[in-house]
Amino acid sequence: MTKFLKSIFNLKMLITFLLGFSSGLPLLLTGGTLQAMMKDANVDLGTIGLFSLVGLPYTLKFLIAPFFDRFAPPIMRTGDRRKGWILIFQLALIVTIAPIGFFSSVQGSALWFMGILAFATAIFSSLQDIVVDAHRREFFEDNELGMASALFINGYRVAMIASGAIALYMADIWGWKSTYLLMALFMLIGIIGTILAPNTIHDAPPPRTLKDAIVEPFKAYFTRDNAVLILMFILLYKIGDTMAAAMTTPFVLDIGFTKSELATIVKVFGMIATITGGLVGGGVLVRLGINRGLWIFGICQMLATTTFALLAMAGKSHPMLATAIFCENFASGMGTSAYAAFMASITDKRFTATQYALLSSLMGIPRVLVASPTGFIAENLGWINYFFFCALMAIPGILLLLKFAPWKEKKSL
């Protein structure tokens, strides 16, 4: 127990939690929270929908990642090139987030100035993500990556609570201007983490040219053993979990629960279970290693998905709903910790920013493409069969572990 507590409560883990908070804060401020502000201003739904395009930089960040492997920032040149870039983007985010609330009551052409600020926020946020992910890989040893990933993800989720539920509550009391100003000040939490972080150790010099920074990461990755299988694993490991999550809200409402019950049990209780699962998962990874964690958590995710099928059989049952939500979110939190730690562990430290940005972009593909037909599948199979089907979809990803992450090898790649 003492070793587990020390693995959580230390300066390095505090730093990664603070940087996770810094990465997670801007997301909803240009997404759901921004949409709520526009709705308050009676902006038409068509325009609100168009504003979802401001999130485009998050999906394309791997295209710019080689730049940050190649070039040092204009500040902290003699120190850590990752820290310098992170600090630049954190300061830029304060500048772009703070004025967004001043457009809370505008209409017409002036509305697009708010769109420009939101788009700039998304750009700086996605660039921050690239460098923070690279910094985390270089900051921690392989055996620390599990807990580091768990703390980073939990910091990210706490920030989403702050920029989502708390921001909406504040807007009702103080208005949108004060809310966005305070959210901008919350970026100081991430700046504190950046300042506290010691310089990371770079085992190799950066690429000599930008061309090398673009080409060499792909050459380095695809010359390794099982390169294609690992990419398939990244696509498939959480596919069943993703498909189940995509239909959770309509399923819960369809079997008779109210929106208030959905908010309380699914959203709030589910978030607590996810954060707890991430912490427990990080502790398990410290003790058992990434390989065994991937096996255990993959199987747990598969079994947890079946609890929704049991809920579909039981109908409207508050204890069953709480059980299903806890199992699903707790297992998902553990699985995400191992998933992120594994991706970090297979990156080449010469090209950390580029390779991790590429792998994390692949991780998002199932959330967009595979989740899109889930409604049609559920309609044709019915809820019980649908969730059993989601559980079965987890099997291919788990079986791929036999090839490159066998149980008997405690240490991952």
C-alpha positions in Angstrom: 0.0 0.0 0.0 2.8 2.4 0.9 4.5 1.8 -2.5 1.1 2.4 -4.3 0.5 5.7 -2.4 4.1 6.8 -3.2 3.5 6.1 -6.9 0.6 8.6 -6.8 1.6 11.2 -4.3 4.9 12.6 -5.6 5.9 15.7 -7.5 6.2 14.0 -10.9 2.6 12.7 -10.7 1.4 16.1 -9.5 3.0 17.7 -12.5 1.4 15.3 -15.0 -2.0 15.8 -13.3 -1.6 19.6 -13.7 -0.6 19.3 -17.3 -3.6 17.0 -17.9 -5.8 19.7 -16.4 -4.2 22.2 -18.8 -4.9 20.0 -21.8 -8.5 19.2 -20.9 -9.7 22.7 -20.0 -10.0 24.3 -23.5 -12.0 21.4 -25.1 -15.5 22.2 -23.8 -14.9 25.9 -23.9 -14.9 25.6 -27.7 -17.5 22.8 -27.7 -20.5 22.2 -25.5 -20.0 25.2 -23.2 -19.6 27.5 -26.2 -22.8 26.0 -27.7 -24.7 26.8 -24.5 -23.5 30.4 -24.6 -24.6 30.7 -28.2 -28.0 29.2 -27.4 -28.4 31.8 -24.6 -27.7 34.5 -27.3 -30.5 33.0 -29.5 -28.1 32.0 -32.2 -29.8 29.8 -34.7 -29.1 26.1 -34.6 -27.5 26.0 -38.1 -24.8 28.5 -37.0 -24.3 26.6 -33.7 -23.8 23.4 -35.7 -21.2 25.1 -38.0 -19.2 26.2 -35.0 -18.4 22.5 -34.3 -15.8 22.9 -37.1 -13.6 24.8 -34.7 -12.6 21.3 -33.3 -10.9 20.4 -36.6 -7.4 21.1 -35.3 -7.7 18.2 -32.8 -8.1 15.7 -35.6 -5.2 17.0 -37.7 -2.6 17.6 -35.1 -0.3 14.8 -36.3 0.3 16.9 -39.5 2.2 19.6 -37.5 3.8 17.4 -34.9 7.1 16.9 -36.8 7.8 20.6 -36.4 8.0 20.2 -32.6 10.4 17.2 -32.9 12.7 19.3 -35.1 12.6 22.8 -33.7 13.3 24.3 -30.3 11.0 27.1 -29.0 12.1 30.7 -28.9 12.1 30.6 -25.1 13.9 28.1 -22.8 16.3 27.2 -25.6 19.0 26.2 -23.2 16.5 24.1 -21.2 13.8 21.7 -22.2 12.4 22.3 -25.7 9.1 20.6 -24.7 8.6 23.0 -21.7 9.2 26.1 -23.8 6.6 25.2 -26.3 4.1 24.2 -23.6 4.5 27.5 -21.9 4.0 29.4 -25.1 0.7 27.6 -25.9 -0.6 28.0 -22.3 0.0 31.7 -22.4 -1.6 31.9 -25.9 -4.7 30.0 -24.5 -5.1 32.6 -21.8 -5.2 35.3 -24.4 -7.7 33.6 -26.7 -10.1 32.1 -24.0 -10.5 35.3 -21.9 -12.3 37.5 -24.5 -14.7 34.8 -25.8 -17.3 35.6 -23.1 -17.4 39.2 -24.3 -19.2 38.0 -27.4 -22.0 36.3 -25.4 -24.7 38.6 -26.7 -23.5 39.5 -30.2 -25.3 38.6 -33.4 -24.5 38.8 -37.1 -21.0 39.4 -38.5 -19.6 40.1 -35.0 -20.4 36.5 -34.1 -17.6 35.4 -36.3 -15.0 37.2 -34.3 -16.0 34.9 -31.5 -15.6 32.0 -34.0 -12.0 33.2 -34.8 -11.2 33.3 -31.1 -12.7 29.8 -30.6 -10.8 28.4 -33.6 -7.5 30.0 -32.3 -8.2 28.4 -28.9 -8.6 25.0 -30.5 -5.4 25.4 -32.5 -3.3 26.4 -29.5 -5.0 23.6 -27.4 -4.2 20.9 -30.0 -0.6 22.1 -30.3 -0.3 22.1 -26.5 -1.6 18.5 -26.6 1.1 17.4 -29.0 3.9 18.7 -26.8 2.5 17.7 -23.5 2.1 14.1 -24.7 5.7 14.1 -25.9 6.9 15.6 -22.6 5.1 12.9 -20.6 6.8 10.2 -22.6 10.2 11.7 -22.1 9.5 12.6 -18.4 8.7 9.1 -17.2 10.3 5.7 -17.3 8.4 2.8 -18.9 7.4 1.4 -15.5 5.9 4.8 -14.5 3.9 5.4 -17.7 0.8 3.5 -16.4 0.3 5.7 -13.4 1.4 8.8 -15.3 -1.2 8.2 -18.0 -3.9 7.6 -15.3 -3.1 10.9 -13.5 -2.9 12.8 -16.8 -6.3 11.5 -18.0 -7.9 12.2 -14.6 -6.5 15.7 -14.7 -8.0 16.1 -18.2 -11.4 14.9 -16.9 -11.4 17.1 -13.9 -10.7 20.0 -16.2 -13.7 19.0 -18.4 -15.9 19.1 -15.3 -14.6 22.6 -14.6 -15.1 23.8 -18.1 -18.4 22.0 -18.5 -20.7 21.6 -15.5 -19.0 24.2 -13.3 -18.7 26.8 -16.1 -22.5 26.4 -16.9 -23.3 26.8 -13.2 -21.1 29.9 -13.0 -22.7 31.4 -16.1 -26.1 31.3 -14.5 -24.8 33.2 -11.5 -22.2 35.6 -12.9 -22.7 35.6 -16.6 -20.5 34.4 -19.5 -18.0 37.2 -19.4 -16.9 36.4 -15.9 -17.1 32.7 -16.6 -14.7 32.8 -19.5 -12.3 35.1 -17.7 -12.1 32.7 -14.8 -11.6 29.8 -17.1 -8.7 31.6 -18.7 -7.2 32.1 -15.3 -7.6 28.4 -14.6 -4.8 27.9 -17.3 -2.4 29.2 -14.6 -2.8 25.7 -13.0 -1.1 24.2 -16.1 1.5 26.9 -16.1 2.4 26.0 -12.5 2.9 22.4 -13.7 5.1 23.5 -16.5 7.3 25.6 -14.2 7.6 22.9 -11.6 8.6 20.3 -14.2 12.3 19.6 -14.4 13.9 19.4 -17.9 13.4 16.0 -19.6 16.4 14.0 -20.7 16.7 13.6 -24.5 18.6 10.4 -25.4 19.2 11.6 -28.9 19.5 14.9 -30.7 16.5 16.2 -32.6 16.1 15.4 -36.4 18.6 17.4 -38.5 16.0 18.7 -40.9 12.2 19.1 -41.1 12.2 16.4 -43.8 13.9 14.0 -41.4 11.3 14.9 -38.8 8.5 14.0 -41.1 10.0 10.9 -42.8 12.1 9.2 -40.1 9.3 8.7 -37.5 7.4 6.6 -40.0 10.5 4.7 -41.1 11.5 4.0 -37.5 8.0 2.8 -36.6 7.4 0.5 -39.6 10.8 -1.2 -39.3 9.9 -2.6 -35.8 8.4 -6.0 -35.3 4.6 -6.3 -35.5 4.2 -2.7 -36.6 1.0 -3.3 -38.6 -0.5 -5.6 -35.9 0.1 -2.9 -33.3 -1.8 -0.4 -35.4 -4.6 -2.9 -35.7 -4.6 -3.4 -32.0 -4.8 0.4 -31.4 -7.9 0.5 -33.6 -9.6 -2.6 -32.1 -8.7 -2.7 -28.4 -11.5 -0.3 -27.2 -13.9 -0.8 -30.2 -16.5 -2.7 -28.2 -16.3 -0.2 -25.3 -16.6 2.7 -27.8 -19.7 1.2 -29.5 -21.4 0.6 -26.2 -20.7 4.1 -25.0 -22.0 5.6 -28.2 -25.5 4.2 -27.5 -25.6 4.6 -23.7 -27.6 7.8 -23.6 -30.4 6.7 -26.0 -30.5 3.3 -24.4 -31.0 4.6 -20.9 -33.7 7.0 -22.0 -35.4 4.3 -24.1 -35.9 1.9 -21.2 -37.7 4.6 -19.2 -35.2 6.7 -17.2 -35.6 10.5 -17.1 -33.0 13.0 -18.3 -32.4 14.0 -14.6 -31.6 10.3 -13.8 -29.4 10.2 -16.8 -27.5 13.3 -15.7 -27.1 12.1 -12.1 -26.3 8.4 -12.5 -24.8 8.2 -16.0 -22.9 11.5 -16.1 -21.9 12.3 -12.6 -21.6 8.8 -11.1 -20.1 7.6 -14.3 -17.4 10.2 -14.2 -16.5 9.4 -10.6 -16.2 5.7 -11.6 -14.0 6.5 -14.6 -11.6 8.6 -12.5 -11.5 5.9 -9.8 -10.9 3.2 -12.5 -8.0 5.3 -13.9 -6.3 5.5 -10.6 -6.7 1.8 -9.8 -5.6 0.9 -13.3 -2.5 3.0 -12.9 -1.7 1.2 -9.6 -2.2 -2.2 -11.2 0.2 -1.2 -14.1 2.9 -0.2 -11.6 2.6 -3.7 -10.0 2.0 -6.0 -13.0 3.3 -4.1 -16.0 1.7 -2.8 -19.1 1.3 -6.1 -20.9 -0.6 -7.8 -18.1 -2.7 -4.7 -17.5 -3.8 -4.7 -21.2 -5.0 -8.3 -20.8 -6.8 -7.8 -17.5 -8.4 -4.5 -18.4 -9.4 -5.7 -21.9 -11.2 -8.6 -20.4 -12.8 -6.4 -17.8 -14.1 -4.0 -20.5 -15.6 -6.9 -22.4 -17.4 -8.3 -19.3 -18.5 -4.8 -18.2 -20.2 -4.2 -21.5 -22.4 -7.2 -20.9 -23.9 -5.5 -17.8 -25.8 -3.3 -20.2 -27.4 -6.4 -21.7 -28.4 -7.5 -18.2 -29.9 -4.0 -17.6 -31.9 -4.3 -20.9 -33.3 -7.6 -19.6 -34.2 -6.1 -16.2 -35.7 -2.9 -17.6 -35.9 0.2 -15.5 -34.0 -0.7 -12.4 -32.0 2.0 -10.6 -29.7 -0.5 -8.8 -29.0 -2.3 -12.2 -28.4 1.0 -13.9 -25.9 2.1 -11.2 -24.2 -1.3 -11.4 -23.9 -1.2 -15.2 -22.6 2.4 -15.2 -20.1 1.7 -12.5 -18.8 -1.5 -14.1 -18.6 0.1 -17.6 -16.9 3.3 -16.6 -14.6 1.8 -14.0 -13.3 -0.8 -16.6 -13.1 1.9 -19.2 -11.0 4.1 -16.9 -8.6 1.2 -16.3 -8.4 0.3 -20.0 -7.7 3.8 -21.1 -4.8 4.1 -18.6 -3.2 1.0 -20.0 -4.0 2.0 -23.6 -2.3 5.4 -23.3 0.6 4.0 -21.4 1.2 1.3 -24.1 1.1 3.9 -26.9 3.6 6.1 -25.1 5.9 3.1 -24.4 6.2 2.2 -28.1 7.2 5.7 -29.3 10.8 6.4 -30.3 12.1 9.2 -28.1 13.7 10.8 -31.1 10.3 11.4 -32.6 8.0 11.4 -29.6 5.7 14.2 -30.7 5.1 12.9 -34.2 4.6 9.2 -33.3 2.4 9.8 -30.3 0.2 12.3 -32.3 -0.2 9.8 -35.0 -1.1 6.9 -32.7 -3.5 9.1 -30.7 -5.2 10.1 -33.9 -5.7 6.5 -34.8 -7.2 5.9 -31.4 -9.9 8.4 -32.2 -11.0 6.7 -35.5 -13.3 4.2 -33.8 -15.0 7.0 -31.9 -16.0 8.7 -35.1 -16.3 6.0 -37.8 -17.2 2.8 -35.9 -19.6 4.6 -33.6 -21.5 6.2 -36.6 -23.6 3.0 -37.6 -24.3 1.9 -34.0 -27.8 3.2 -34.0 -28.7 1.2 -37.1 -27.1 -1.9 -35.5 -29.0 -1.5 -32.3 -32.3 -1.0 -34.1 -31.8 -4.3 -36.0 -30.4 -6.4 -33.1 -32.4 -5.0 -30.2 -30.7 -3.7 -27.0 -29.9 -7.1 -25.4 -28.2 -8.5 -28.5 -26.6 -5.2 -29.3 -24.6 -5.0 -26.1 -23.6 -8.7 -26.3 -22.4 -7.9 -29.8 -20.4 -5.0 -28.5 -18.8 -7.3 -25.9 -17.8 -9.8 -28.7 -16.2 -7.0 -30.7 -13.6 -6.7 -27.9 -12.2 -10.2 -28.6 -10.1 -9.5 -31.7 -8.2 -6.7 -30.0 -7.5 -8.9 -26.9 -6.3 -11.8 -29.1 -3.8 -9.5 -30.9 -2.0 -9.2 -27.5 -0.8 -12.8 -28.0 1.5 -11.7 -30.7 3.2 -8.6 -29.2 2.3 -8.4 -25.5 2.1 -12.0 -24.1 1.1 -12.4 -20.5 4.4 -14.0 -19.4 6.4 -10.9 -20.4 5.7 -8.4 -17.6 7.5 -5.5 -19.3 6.0 -4.0 -22.4 7.7 -3.0 -25.6 
